[in-house]
């Protein structure tokens, strides 16, 4: 039985991810919960008002005027706290984003603790306003929601505890090691979904029938029809299962020209369809089976998390910041992610229908692409910095221990050779250059040992 953690992202999951990056969805659910809670407490208060229910002695028993003052004070105080706390937080995160990168604000919006804090404060204010509107005159005198006021007091106490948590959470989340570690966790999650999850999609001989990939590519070049992109933006998601069903229904083959993370331009080719007479039907369905947006996401895009760590490392190595230790931390986490990719790398192959026929040919991502994106820009920014060069070589030595194919080792060895060449060009003769050479020799020793094994 397949573990649910190893399933590939589908369109509903992408939609859930898009909802998670908003500051309105979770608070809206909490506001709805506050309305339901008020309906329950109001019903109990009215039963007590009619004499059909006796409330406990610890429930608030004030007058109608006192109830109005309490509820108005709670609603006003909570709204004030919301504005003050989040204004200060946004200012702090804006300043932090200048050092870590503009994506820091998006991670703040995606943070579940932030969303729950905002939602709890707003829900408390909404509950107090609803309670204020329920204080009315009745045949038995003024109707006062005694239980509702008591619950409002409880919500205020919960808000105070949540306020302390939120201040601690924000102060901790803007620390650079926490930022780097959180991005690394996102990378690990994406690797589990894409690289490790790929192992759950075998493409064995028993599943194959029809034309081969090479034959289909040749036919597409000769008689395929181009499907243009209907809107510009970054590709965020492809619903591969949906595309397979669409292609099978039209007895066609779809070749995707871009991967999630690529930028597409409206009117330019997005895919190729064979046979050409099926292109119109496939194009209409393809428009519903993929998503584009103004930014990249981690869904089906492993390189995005790698780019985020590289961006922080480059900023740290810039003359304006000159924070070598932060760059070294990024290199360590990049090495951790590449170790996982090396051990479980199973790129998404062709997608087949239940009869074993190829229906979708995705744009393939290469292992070398991930390694080069993780090391090239940092190597260039760290020229003349022996600590950066040596840490990169240490990371390569660890990644080699997880490599599973000769092709992976060749990519890693080529990267190590470029690091050594950069260090020899930029570092003067002396102990620093000798240390880098020693690290490179350690990488070569790992290569030799793995070759003998």
C-alpha positions, 0 to 999 in steps of 0.5 A, a space after each residue: 500500500 502506498 504511503 500518502 506522503 509519497 503521492 505526487 501533487 495533484 491539482 487540489 493539492 496545488 490549490 491548497 498550497 495557494 490557499 496556504 499562502 494567503 492571510 485570509 483563508 485560515 482567519 475566515 475559517 476562524 471567524 466562521 468558528 466564532 460565529 458558530 460559537 456565538 450561536 451556541 452560547 446565545 442559544 444557551 443564554 436565551 434558554 437561561 433567560 427563559 428560565 429553562 436552564 440554570 447557568 453555573 455561579 461563576 458565569 458573569 452576572 452583570 447588568 446590560 450596561 456593564 455588558 455593553 461596556 465590556 464587549 465594546 472594550 474587548 472589541 476595540 482593544 483587540 482591533 487595536 492590538 491587531 493593527 499595532 502588532 502586525 504593523 510592527 511585524 511587517 516593518 521588521 520583516 521588511 527590513 529583514 527581507 533586505 538581507 534575506 531576500 524579498 521572498 521572506 515576506 511570502 514565507 511570513 504569509 505562508 506561516 501557519 502560526 501567523 495565520 492562526 494568530 491573526 485569525 484568533 484576534 479577529 475572531 475574538 473581535 467578531 465574537 464580541 461584536 456579535 455579543 454586543 448586538 445581542 444585548 436587547 430588551 425583552 419581556 423579562 427585562 434586559 437580555 444579557 448574554 452572561 455566558 457569552 461575556 464569560 466566553 469572551 473573557 476566556 477568548 481575551 485570555 487566550 489572545 494574551 497567551 497567543 500574543 506572547 507566543 506570536 512575539 516570540 515566534 516572529 523574533 525567532 523566525 527572522 533569525 537567519 539560521 531559522 530562515 535557512 533551516 525553514 527553507 531547507 525543510 521546504 526543500 526536503 518536503 519537495 524532494 519527498 514529493 518529487 524525487 522520492 515520490 518518483 520511485 512510486 511510479 515504475 515505468 517497467 517493461 510490462 507497462 510499455 506498448 505503442 511507439 517509443 519516446 524517440 519515435 514519437 518525438 520524430 513524428 511530433 517534429 514532422 507533423 505535430 501541432 504547437 499549443 501556445 500559452 494562453 497567459 504569461 507567468 511562471 509555471 506553477 503546476 502541471 496536472 500530469 494525471 489529467 493530461 494523460 486522461 486528456 491525451 488518451 481520450 483524444 488518442 494523442 501524445 502531448 510533449 511539454 516544452 517547459 517545467 514548473 518554475 519556467 517562465 512562459 509568455 502568452 502566445 509562444 509555444 507551451 506544448 506540442 501535440 501529435 496528431 495535429 488534428 487533436 491539438 484543438 481539443 487538447 489545448 482547451 483541456 491543457 489550459 485547465 490542467 496547468 497553473 501559472 502565476 506571478 511567482 514560483 512555488 515549491 510544488 513540482 519545482 525543486 530548484 526553487 528552494 535551492 535558488 532561495 538558499 543560494 540567494 541568501 548565500 550570495 547576499 551574505 557574501 556580498 561586500 555590503 553584508 560580508 557574512 561568511 558564516 551565513 553563507 557556510 550555513 547555506 552550503 551545509 543545508 544545500 549539501 543536505 538537500 543534494 544528498 537526498 536528491 542523490 540517494 533517491 533521484 528518480 526524474 519524472 519519466 514519460 507518462 503512460 495510460 493504463 494500456 502502457 502507451 506514452 501520452 505525456 512527455 514532460 520536460 525533464 530536469 537533469 541532476 546536473 542542473 540541481 548541482 550546478 544551481 547549488 554551487 556555481 553562483 556561490 563559487 563565483 561569489 566566493 572567489 578568493 574566500 578559502 573557507 567558502 571553497 573548502 566548505 563546498 568541497 566538504 559538501 561535495 564529499 558528503 554528497 558523493 557518499 549518497 551518489 548512486 550512479 556514475 553519471 552523478 559522480 561525474 557531475 560532482 567531480 566536474 563541480 569539484 574541479 571547477 571549485 579547485 580551478 577557481 581557488 587556484 586562480 583567486 587565492 595566492 600561494 600559501 596555506 589557504 591554497 594548500 587547504 583547498 587542494 587538500 579538500 579536493 584530494 579528499 573528494 578524489 579519494 572518495 571517488 576512488 573508493 566508490 569506484 573500487 566498491 
